[in-house]
């Protein structure tokens, strides 16, 4: 079977590990970077390979490794232009009157479209990997697969989780736990997908729920959690006798090595 070779001739390439190549020829063979040559230093080899390849000349182009979006909410992709209603005067009201109203309205098709819009926008801006924190309490089961399919359509790398919280009742809590564990278990060896265990903010989870999660979440499955995005999270944890939400997660046994904790704005050093 004939291999398809494309050569992108650019002003320079940085490989992310300290190597910079000026006047670089980037050879893509069947969709994979096969070699990088310098038109200054490898003239003969470049001339030979150009003969049989499709060539794209981008004289001012700079090639970099794909960027990583390390904390995102693809479910919000359709929120632009959405009318705002109700009290948005502080963070708890913003959650209740904006984001929680939005995520409850999503079905699986909306989740898929949110993922597709997000993937297109990421790739157009040079982002090829995304760590997404998802919420769609009206359609929990299969929602991470819907996102994975959308990101996979554009060959993105993704680490996905579902927001686990008490805010939608015990049935949705249980579904959320199952969705996280199932997706993570099925993608442990996947080339482009991984599962994390998603938590909403500490103040939306009771002691009983966190105690259950401490037993249910495998020790080697990291969290992707909101921590101290607003001072209300800090106040809640201190009212329960902890120094803060991070202290609460750690002392209740939920925190896992390798976890991704987003925001962490008002935490002490």
C-alpha positions, -999 to 999 in steps of 0.1 A, spaced: 0 0 0 14 34 -11 22 58 17 9 93 15 36 119 23 31 155 29 59 180 36 53 213 54 81 238 47 81 264 75 103 291 89 110 270 121 101 242 144 103 238 181 99 203 194 90 212 231 122 194 243 148 221 235 154 215 198 148 243 174 151 238 136 153 268 113 139 265 77 124 232 87 107 206 65 82 186 85 74 152 69 40 138 76 36 101 65 1 87 67 -8 113 93 23 108 115 54 131 119 81 109 103 111 133 102 121 169 105 149 182 82 166 215 79 166 230 43 199 247 53 217 216 66 200 188 47 197 203 12 203 171 -9 180 150 13 152 176 12 155 179 -26 152 142 -31 122 138 -8 103 167 -23 100 150 -56 75 124 -44 56 143 -18 28 168 -16 44 200 -4 29 230 15 50 261 18 43 283 48 71 308 47 63 325 81 50 294 98 62 281 132 55 245 141 50 237 178 37 207 198 0 208 203 -12 229 232 -30 214 262 -62 228 276 -58 217 312 -92 225 326 -123 230 305 -161 227 304 -172 217 269 -208 216 281 -207 254 281 -199 257 244 -235 267 235 -238 293 263 -226 322 242 -255 346 236 -277 328 262 -300 353 280 -291 358 317 -319 357 342 -320 359 380 -296 371 406 -259 368 395 -245 389 423 -221 363 437 -206 329 429 -233 307 444 -260 326 426 -241 324 393 -239 286 397 -276 283 406 -290 307 380 -266 302 351 -245 271 350 -267 247 368 -297 257 348 -277 252 316 -262 218 325 -296 204 335 -310 213 301 -285 192 281 -294 159 264 -269 135 248 -272 152 214 -265 186 229 -235 171 248 -221 157 215 -226 190 198 -209 209 227 -179 185 223 -177 190 186 -179 228 188 -152 227 215 -130 203 195 -132 224 163 -123 256 182 -94 239 201 -78 225 169 -82 258 150 -62 274 178 -34 248 180 -48 229 210 -47 191 205 -53 178 240 -81 187 265 -88 179 301 -126 183 304 -148 185 335 -183 175 323 -218 180 338 -251 170 323 -273 157 352 -303 150 330 -282 125 309 -254 110 329 -249 76 314 -230 77 280 -222 114 282 -185 109 285 -186 85 254 -205 113 236 -177 138 244 -150 112 235 -166 106 201 -167 143 194 -130 149 204 -120 117 186 -135 130 154 -107 156 153 -80 132 166 -78 151 199 -62 136 231 -86 139 260 -89 132 297 -125 132 307 -146 130 339 -181 136 351 -189 161 379 -200 142 410 -221 162 434 -250 160 459 -268 189 442 -290 168 420 -300 141 445 -288 106 454 -298 89 421 -277 113 400 -249 110 425 -248 73 420 -250 76 382 -221 100 383 -199 77 403 -207 49 379 -201 70 348 -166 80 361 -156 46 371 -169 29 340 -153 53 315 -119 53 334 -119 14 335 -126 11 298 -99 36 287 -69 27 309 -49 15 278 -65 38 252 -40 56 230 -58 90 232 -83 88 260 -81 86 298 -106 89 326 -103 109 358 -128 110 387 -147 143 386 -158 162 417 -177 194 419 -167 218 447 -163 205 482 -193 225 494 -216 205 472 -206 172 487 -216 159 522 -193 140 546 -213 109 538 -208 113 501 -171 119 505 -167 89 528 -184 68 501 -161 81 474 -130 75 496 -139 38 494 -153 37 458 -126 55 439 -95 34 432 -63 47 447 -47 50 413 -75 70 398 -67 108 401 -94 134 408 -103 163 386 -119 187 411 -129 223 417 -112 236 448 -116 271 463 -129 287 431 -146 311 455 -144 320 492 -177 303 498 -159 270 494 -133 281 520 -160 293 544 -179 260 541 -149 239 549 -139 261 579 -174 259 593 -169 221 594 -136 224 612 -112 221 584 -86 247 573 -100 247 538 -116 225 511 -82 209 502 -77 200 538 -113 186 539 -107 164 508 -74 151 521 -86 143 557 -117 126 545 -96 103 523 -107 113 489 -76 130 475 -55 108 451 -19 112 439 -18 128 405 -50 147 410 -58 179 390 -72 206 413 -87 236 394 -88 272 406 -74 271 442 -77 309 443 -81 317 480 -60 288 494 -32 296 518 4 288 507 
